Amino acid sequence: MNKMKDTGIKIAVYGQGKMGLPLAQVMAQYYKVIGVDINKNLTENLNKGINPIKDEPGLGELLAQNLKSKNYEATTDFSYAAQFKYSYNFGSHAYKGKQTGFNNCQKCCKRYK
């Protein structure tokens, strides 16, 4: 169930790992989001609803919800994702060795919705 009506805003989140995937799922509760990654196996599994980050509470449920609502899809097609007006890029390392978490992503999205 989406919490907002379709605003027409589309967001690309580059990197669907420990940081990018939770952020993409939280944002997909509010906006259309495409998760971009170079790992084809990962994007295929995400589109099937397979959550690769088991230690992130609630992430699997959000992924399923966002796929069902068609607010999220994963791709390796960077040219398709480049058409999205807003984008976020995440590397594979946490900032200064600190873990970032799902709760921080949720707080951020709620603040700016």
N, C-alpha and C positions, 0 to 999 in steps of 0.2 A: 504494500500500500504506500503510495507516494504521499509525502507530507505537504507538497506544494503542487499547484497546477503547472502545466507545461509553460515555462517562461521563454522557451526558444533558445535558452543558453545551452551551448554544447561545450564540454570541457574534455580535453585530452590529457591523460595522465601517463607520462612516459616512465616506464619502469614499473613492473607489477610484482615487486618483491615485498619485503617486510615493511617498507615505508609506503610505497606507491599503491599497493593493493588495498590496504585499509582506507587510505585517503580516498581512493576512487570509489570504494563502496559507500562510504559516508556521503560523499558528494552525490552519488547516484540516487540517494533518497530524495534529493531536491532538484537535480538537473540530469540532462542526458550526458553520459560519460562514456568515453572510449578509453580503455586501458591498452597501452601500447608497450610491447616488449619484443626483443629480438628472438626470444625463445618460442619457437612455433609450438612445441609440445606443451609449454605452459599456457599459451593463449588458447589452444584447442581444449585443454582440460578446464580452464576457467569458463569457457563458453558452454561446457558440459555441466558446470556447477561443482567442479572438484576444487575444493579449497586446499591450497598447498601449505598454508600456514595454520597448522592445527592448534598452536598455543596462543592464538589470538581470539579471546572469547567473543562470540557473537558474529564473527566474520563469515563463517559458513552460511549462517542463516541470512545475513545481509546479501551475500552473493546470490543465493537462491532467489531471494525477494527481488533483487534488482534485475536479474535475468528474466524473471517472470514478467516484470513490469516493462521490460524492454528499455530500461534506463541505463543499462550497462552492456557493453560488449567488449571483448578483447580481440586485439589484432596485432599482426606483425607489419601491417601496411602503413608505413610512416607517411606516405604521400596522402593517403586518405585522412589520417589523423591531423595532418598539417592544415586541413581545411577548417578545423575547429578554431573558433575565435580565441578561446582561452586555453592555456596549457600549463602543466606543471611537470617538472623534470626531477626525477629522483635517481641518484646513483645507488651503488650497492653498499655504501657505508653510512652508518649513523653519525650524526653531528657530534664531534668531539667525544666519540666513544659512548655517548649516552643513547640508551634505547628510546626510540619513539614508539608511541603506542596508539592503539585504536581510540582510547578515550580522549587523547589530545586532539585527534582528528575530528572527533565528534564535537568537542567543545568549540573548535575553530569554525566548523561549518554552521553550527547553531548560532554563533555570534554574528556571522555575516550573511545569514539567510535573509 
